Amino acid sequence: MATKLDKSIKRELAHGDKTYTITIAPEGIKVVEKGRRNGKELSWDSIISGDATLNESLKLSVAATQGEG
């Protein structure tokens, strides 16, 4: 049986040569580089609806287009 997510939990993640703080909350997920205040934030609505995936695909597409030229 899974535990309900009724309050925020924080975890540390080492990725590459940087360390991040991951906050999982009832509102969504936030990823912040350790020692910083601002980071990336995604709501559960955008994750579940697929908007987050669509947004990432759009960014990759634009970056690829700008690289040609």
C-alpha positions as CSV (number, residue, x, y, z in Angstrom):
1,M,0.0,0.0,0.0
2,A,1.4,3.4,-1.0
3,T,1.6,6.3,1.4
4,K,-0.4,9.4,0.6
5,L,1.6,12.5,-0.4
6,D,0.1,15.0,2.0
7,K,3.3,17.1,2.7
8,S,6.5,17.9,1.0
9,I,9.5,15.6,1.1
10,K,13.0,16.6,0.0
11,R,15.8,14.4,-1.3
12,E,19.3,15.1,-2.6
13,L,20.5,13.9,-6.0
14,A,24.0,13.9,-7.4
15,H,23.9,14.2,-11.2
16,G,27.2,14.7,-13.1
17,D,29.3,17.1,-11.1
18,K,26.4,18.9,-9.5
19,T,24.1,18.2,-6.5
20,Y,20.4,19.0,-6.6
21,T,17.6,19.2,-4.1
22,I,14.4,17.5,-5.3
23,T,11.1,18.5,-3.5
24,I,8.1,16.3,-4.1
25,A,5.0,18.0,-2.9
26,P,1.2,17.6,-3.3
27,E,1.4,20.5,-5.8
28,G,4.2,19.0,-8.0
29,I,7.9,18.5,-8.3
30,K,10.7,21.1,-7.9
31,V,14.4,20.6,-8.8
32,V,16.9,23.2,-7.5
33,E,20.7,23.1,-7.7
34,K,22.0,22.8,-4.1
35,G,22.8,26.2,-2.7
36,R,20.4,28.0,-5.0
37,R,16.9,29.3,-4.6
38,N,15.4,29.1,-8.0
39,G,15.0,26.0,-10.1
40,K,12.6,24.1,-12.4
41,E,9.1,23.4,-11.2
42,L,6.4,21.2,-12.7
43,S,2.8,20.8,-11.5
44,W,1.2,17.4,-11.4
45,D,-1.4,18.6,-13.9
46,S,1.3,19.3,-16.5
47,I,3.1,16.0,-15.8
48,I,-0.1,13.9,-16.0
49,S,-1.6,15.7,-19.0
50,G,1.6,15.3,-21.0
51,D,2.2,19.1,-21.3
52,A,5.6,18.6,-19.7
53,T,6.7,16.1,-22.4
54,L,5.2,18.3,-25.1
55,N,7.1,21.3,-23.8
56,E,10.4,19.4,-23.7
57,S,9.9,18.1,-27.2
58,L,9.2,21.7,-28.4
59,K,12.4,22.9,-26.8
60,L,14.5,20.2,-28.5
61,S,12.9,20.9,-31.8
62,V,13.6,24.7,-31.6
63,A,17.2,24.0,-30.5
64,A,17.8,21.6,-33.4
65,T,16.3,24.2,-35.8
66,Q,18.6,26.9,-34.5
67,G,21.6,24.7,-34.8
68,E,21.0,24.3,-38.6
69,G,21.9,27.4,-40.4
